[in-house]
């Protein structure tokens, strides 16, 4: 089976996602997307030695246009895998014409099909989480499956955490409505009674109006994403809406206890004991209307104190994170991906 990959060559989440796919699935061809016109980051083509860089300043957008780079890329392939977007919907038209199957691993909140009608579909829409999975299955006339994003457990090996002392939170780039709940967690630390500290990793300035308590903010990004998950004990992410959160999977692989909001998809894979109740505060429009879930900072502080005060429970939860990460291990998931791809041919 000859696989083609449309890849990002940067240090974003999509960059990690596509690079690990490249490492484990050994695609025959790689088309590296250059998004420097909208992100300011030049692609690091060295990540994909035999890749072809795709320079096209028309993305983002859904207009369909002939592209000879796509034509050449599709030659001698059986299947093409892309994450979030095809970057040009011409890809799906030309692939169908050439008999090449296509898979788009989408993020629901950025799914163009929710907003734009009459776009060509891939042969498979692969959902990385269970968030809105049933809705997508019902709404669109193409095959839809749950296909989680795997974790490279060799890059992020398990280390048992036996006591909660240090919390890690990644804010990343500024997200819609403080998606990761960064400000909620910073506020919660003002109410934490245990001897627990928080480190927030961020790439951009965070506007905090009150003095920080038990909290440091660390700007910048490590050269290797696996370096994030070193000496912290818990990864806290009071997310405001669902979807893929690759750092959660990676933190679980490292043995860090993942604490999050009680919303989908966390409710489908994390144990009840690490989830904190939320309420819907409003809805916002992305490609469609989605709920914004708020976590009470005091309730979050109580959950942190609860886990900090029970070392036996905390160690067991760390072991459970290892079990959850085993199910997402690239070594296991590679066979699942091959099985799904082969079923399309």
C-alpha positions as CSV (number, residue, x, y, z in Angstrom):
1,X,0.0,0.0,0.0
2,X,1.5,3.3,-1.1
3,X,0.6,6.1,1.4
4,X,0.9,9.8,0.8
5,X,1.1,12.2,3.7
6,X,0.2,15.9,3.7
7,X,2.4,17.2,6.5
8,X,3.2,20.2,8.6
9,X,6.9,20.9,9.2
10,X,6.8,23.0,12.3
11,X,6.5,22.7,16.1
12,X,2.8,23.1,16.3
13,X,0.4,20.3,17.4
14,X,-0.3,19.5,13.8
15,X,3.5,19.4,13.2
16,X,3.9,16.8,15.9
17,X,0.9,14.8,14.7
18,X,2.0,14.6,11.1
19,X,5.7,14.0,12.0
20,X,4.9,11.0,14.2
21,X,2.6,9.7,11.5
22,X,5.6,10.0,9.1
23,X,7.9,8.2,11.5
24,X,5.6,5.3,12.2
25,X,3.6,4.8,8.9
26,X,6.5,5.2,6.5
27,X,4.6,7.0,3.7
28,X,5.9,6.7,0.1
29,X,5.5,10.5,-0.5
30,X,5.3,13.6,1.7
31,X,3.8,16.9,0.6
32,X,5.0,19.6,3.1
33,X,2.6,22.5,3.4
34,X,4.2,26.0,3.6
35,X,1.9,28.2,5.7
36,X,4.4,31.0,6.3
37,X,2.1,33.5,4.6
38,X,-0.4,33.1,7.5
39,X,1.7,31.7,10.4
40,X,5.1,33.5,9.9
41,X,6.8,30.1,10.3
42,X,8.9,28.7,7.5
43,X,8.5,24.9,7.2
44,X,11.5,22.9,8.4
45,X,11.9,20.8,5.3
46,X,14.7,18.8,7.0
47,X,12.0,16.9,9.0
48,X,11.0,15.2,5.8
49,X,14.2,14.5,3.7
50,X,12.3,13.4,0.6
51,X,9.3,15.7,1.0
52,X,8.1,18.2,-1.6
53,X,7.3,21.7,-0.2
54,X,3.9,23.0,-1.3
55,X,4.0,26.8,-1.6
56,X,0.4,28.1,-2.0
57,X,-0.7,31.4,-0.6
58,X,-4.4,30.8,-1.2
59,X,-4.9,28.8,2.0
60,X,-7.1,29.3,4.2
61,X,-10.0,29.1,1.9
62,X,-12.4,26.6,0.3
63,X,-12.2,27.7,-3.4
64,X,-11.4,24.9,-5.7
65,X,-8.6,25.4,-8.2
66,X,-6.4,23.2,-10.3
67,X,-2.9,22.7,-8.8
68,X,-0.2,20.8,-10.7
69,X,1.6,20.1,-7.4
70,X,-1.4,18.1,-6.2
71,X,-1.5,16.3,-9.6
72,X,2.1,15.2,-9.3
73,X,1.8,14.2,-5.6
74,X,-1.2,11.9,-6.3
75,X,0.7,9.9,-8.9
76,X,1.5,6.3,-7.9
77,X,-0.3,6.5,-4.6
78,X,-3.1,4.3,-3.2
79,X,-4.2,6.5,-0.3
80,X,-3.5,10.1,1.1
81,X,-3.7,11.1,4.7
82,X,-4.1,14.7,5.9
83,X,-4.9,16.3,9.2
84,X,-7.5,19.0,9.9
85,X,-7.9,20.1,6.3
86,X,-6.9,19.1,2.7
87,X,-5.5,22.6,2.3
88,X,-7.1,22.5,-1.2
89,X,-10.4,20.8,-1.9
90,X,-9.1,20.1,-5.4
91,X,-7.2,17.3,-3.7
92,X,-10.4,15.3,-3.2
93,X,-11.7,15.9,-6.8
94,X,-8.4,14.9,-8.4
95,X,-7.8,11.9,-6.1
96,X,-11.3,10.5,-6.9
97,X,-10.5,10.9,-10.6
98,X,-7.2,9.1,-10.2
99,X,-8.6,6.3,-8.0
100,X,-6.6,7.4,-4.9
101,X,-8.5,7.1,-1.5
102,X,-8.4,10.0,0.9
103,X,-8.5,10.3,4.7
104,X,-9.0,13.5,6.6
105,X,-8.4,13.4,10.4
106,X,-10.5,16.4,11.3
107,X,-11.1,18.7,14.2
108,X,-14.8,19.2,14.6
109,X,-14.6,22.9,15.4
110,X,-12.7,23.6,12.2
111,X,-14.6,21.3,9.9
112,X,-15.5,23.2,6.7
113,X,-18.3,20.9,5.8
114,X,-20.3,22.2,8.8
115,X,-20.4,25.6,7.2
116,X,-19.8,25.3,3.4
117,X,-22.1,23.3,1.3
118,X,-21.2,21.3,-1.9
119,X,-17.6,20.7,-1.0
120,X,-16.1,17.4,-2.1
121,X,-15.6,14.9,0.6
122,X,-12.7,12.6,1.4
123,X,-13.4,8.8,1.4
124,X,-13.0,8.8,5.2
125,X,-13.5,11.5,7.8
126,X,-11.4,10.2,10.8
127,X,-12.4,11.7,14.1
128,X,-9.5,11.9,16.6
129,X,-12.0,11.9,19.5
130,X,-15.6,11.0,20.3
131,X,-16.6,14.7,20.6
132,X,-19.6,15.2,18.2
133,X,-18.8,11.9,16.5
134,X,-22.4,10.7,16.2
135,X,-23.5,14.1,14.7
136,X,-20.8,13.9,12.0
137,X,-21.8,10.4,11.1
138,X,-25.4,11.4,10.7
139,X,-24.8,14.7,8.8
140,X,-22.4,13.8,6.1
141,X,-22.6,11.4,3.1
142,X,-19.2,9.8,3.6
143,X,-17.7,7.2,5.9
144,X,-16.9,8.5,9.4
145,X,-14.8,6.6,12.0
146,X,-13.2,7.2,15.3
147,X,-9.4,7.0,14.7
148,X,-7.5,8.4,17.7
149,X,-4.1,10.2,17.4
150,X,-1.5,7.8,18.7
151,X,1.3,8.6,21.2
152,X,5.0,7.8,20.7
153,X,5.6,6.2,24.0
154,X,9.3,5.8,23.4
155,X,9.5,9.7,23.1
156,X,7.3,10.1,26.2
157,X,8.1,7.1,28.5
158,X,6.1,6.3,31.6
159,X,7.4,7.3,35.0
160,X,5.2,6.6,38.0
161,X,4.1,9.7,40.0
162,X,3.4,8.9,43.6
163,X,2.5,12.3,45.1
164,X,1.0,15.6,43.8
165,X,3.5,18.4,44.2
166,X,3.9,20.0,40.8
167,X,1.3,20.8,38.2
168,X,1.9,21.5,34.5
169,X,-0.4,23.4,32.2
170,X,0.1,24.3,28.6
171,X,-1.6,27.4,27.3
172,X,0.1,27.2,23.9
173,X,-1.0,30.0,21.5
174,X,-4.0,32.1,22.5
175,X,-7.1,30.0,21.8
176,X,-10.8,30.8,21.4
177,X,-12.4,31.7,24.8
178,X,-9.3,30.6,26.7
179,X,-10.0,27.1,25.5
180,X,-7.6,25.3,27.8
181,X,-8.9,27.1,30.9
182,X,-5.6,28.8,31.7
183,X,-7.1,31.7,33.6
184,X,-9.5,29.3,35.4
185,X,-6.5,27.2,36.7
186,X,-4.5,30.3,37.7
187,X,-7.5,31.5,39.7
188,X,-8.0,28.0,41.2
189,X,-4.4,28.1,42.6
190,X,-5.4,31.0,44.8
191,X,-7.7,28.6,46.6
192,X,-5.5,25.5,46.8
193,X,-4.5,24.8,50.4
194,X,-2.0,22.0,49.7
195,X,1.7,22.5,49.1
196,X,1.3,22.3,45.3
197,X,2.8,24.6,42.6
198,X,1.8,25.3,39.1
199,X,3.9,25.9,36.0
200,X,2.2,27.4,33.0
201,X,3.9,26.9,29.6
202,X,2.9,29.4,27.0
203,X,4.2,30.9,23.7
204,X,2.3,34.2,24.1
205,X,1.6,36.8,26.8
206,X,-1.1,35.9,29.2
207,X,-3.2,38.8,30.6
208,X,-3.5,38.1,34.4
209,X,-5.0,40.9,36.4
210,X,-4.4,39.6,40.0
211,X,-1.0,38.6,41.6
212,X,0.1,35.0,40.9
213,X,-0.2,32.5,43.7
214,X,1.9,29.3,43.7
215,X,2.2,29.9,40.0
216,X,5.0,30.6,37.5
217,X,4.5,31.4,33.8
218,X,7.2,30.0,31.5
219,X,7.4,31.5,28.1
220,X,8.9,29.7,25.1
221,X,8.8,26.2,23.7
222,X,11.3,23.3,24.1
223,X,13.0,22.0,21.0
224,X,11.6,18.5,21.6
225,X,7.9,18.3,22.7
226,X,8.8,15.3,24.9
227,X,10.9,17.6,27.2
228,X,7.6,19.2,28.5
229,X,6.8,16.1,30.5
230,X,9.7,15.9,32.9
231,X,9.3,16.4,36.6
232,X,5.7,17.4,37.0
233,X,3.2,15.1,38.7
234,X,-0.1,16.2,37.2
235,X,-1.3,17.8,34.0
236,X,-4.3,20.0,34.6
237,X,-6.5,21.2,31.7
238,X,-9.9,22.6,32.6
239,X,-11.0,22.7,29.0
240,X,-13.9,24.8,27.9
241,X,-14.8,22.7,24.9
242,X,-13.8,19.3,23.6
243,X,-11.9,17.8,20.7
244,X,-8.4,16.5,20.3
245,X,-5.9,17.5,23.0
246,X,-2.7,15.7,22.2
247,X,-0.8,17.1,25.2
248,X,-3.3,15.2,27.5
249,X,-2.4,11.9,25.7
250,X,1.3,12.7,26.0
251,X,1.1,13.6,29.7
252,X,-0.8,10.4,30.4
253,X,2.0,8.5,28.6
254,X,4.5,10.1,30.9
255,X,2.5,9.0,34.0
256,X,1.3,12.4,34.9
257,X,-2.2,12.3,36.3
258,X,-4.5,14.2,33.9
259,X,-7.1,16.4,35.7
260,X,-9.7,18.0,33.5
261,X,-13.3,19.2,33.0
262,X,-16.2,16.8,32.9
263,X,-17.1,17.3,29.3
264,X,-16.7,15.1,26.2
265,X,-14.3,13.6,25.2
266,X,-12.7,13.5,28.6
267,X,-15.8,11.7,30.0
268,X,-15.2,8.9,27.6
269,X,-11.6,8.0,28.5
270,X,-10.6,9.6,31.8
271,X,-11.7,8.2,35.2
272,X,-14.4,9.9,37.1
273,X,-11.9,10.8,39.9
274,X,-9.9,13.3,37.9
275,X,-12.9,15.2,36.4
276,X,-14.4,18.4,37.6
277,X,-18.0,19.4,37.0
278,X,-18.8,22.3,34.6
279,X,-21.7,24.3,33.4
280,X,-22.5,25.7,29.9
281,X,-22.0,29.5,30.1
282,X,-22.7,30.3,26.4
283,X,-22.3,29.3,22.8
284,X,-19.9,30.6,20.3
285,X,-19.6,30.2,16.5
286,X,-16.5,28.6,14.9
287,X,-17.6,26.6,11.9
288,X,-20.8,25.8,13.8
289,X,-22.2,26.7,17.3
290,X,-20.4,25.0,20.2
291,X,-20.9,25.1,23.9
292,X,-18.5,26.9,26.2
293,X,-18.1,25.0,29.5
294,X,-16.9,26.8,32.6
295,X,-15.2,25.1,35.5
296,X,-15.6,26.6,39.0
297,X,-12.1,27.5,40.2
298,X,-13.0,26.6,43.8
299,X,-14.2,23.1,42.7
300,X,-11.0,22.7,40.7
301,X,-8.9,23.7,43.8
302,X,-10.8,21.2,45.9
303,X,-10.0,18.4,43.4
304,X,-6.3,19.3,43.4
305,X,-6.4,19.3,47.3
306,X,-8.2,16.0,47.3
307,X,-5.6,14.3,45.1
308,X,-2.7,16.0,46.9
309,X,-3.9,14.6,50.1
310,X,-4.2,10.9,49.0
311,X,-0.9,9.5,47.9
312,X,-2.2,6.0,47.5
313,X,-5.0,7.1,45.2
314,X,-2.6,9.4,43.3
315,X,-0.2,6.6,42.6
316,X,-3.0,4.3,41.4
317,X,-4.2,7.0,39.0
318,X,-0.7,7.4,37.6
319,X,-0.7,3.7,36.9
320,X,-4.0,4.0,35.3
321,X,-2.7,6.7,33.0
322,X,-0.1,4.3,31.9
323,X,-2.8,1.8,30.9
324,X,-4.8,4.4,29.0
325,X,-1.6,5.5,27.1
326,X,-0.9,1.8,26.2
327,X,-4.2,1.9,24.2
328,X,-2.8,4.9,22.2
329,X,0.7,3.6,21.7
330,X,1.8,4.0,18.1
331,X,3.1,0.5,18.1
332,X,-0.4,-0.8,18.6
333,X,-2.3,1.9,16.7
334,X,-0.1,1.5,13.6
335,X,-1.9,-1.8,12.9
336,X,-5.3,-0.1,13.4
337,X,-4.4,2.6,10.9
338,X,-3.3,0.1,8.3
339,X,-6.4,-1.9,8.8
340,X,-8.6,1.2,8.3
341,X,-6.6,2.2,5.2
342,X,-6.8,-1.2,3.7
343,X,-10.5,-1.3,4.1
344,X,-10.8,1.7,1.8
345,X,-9.0,0.0,-1.1
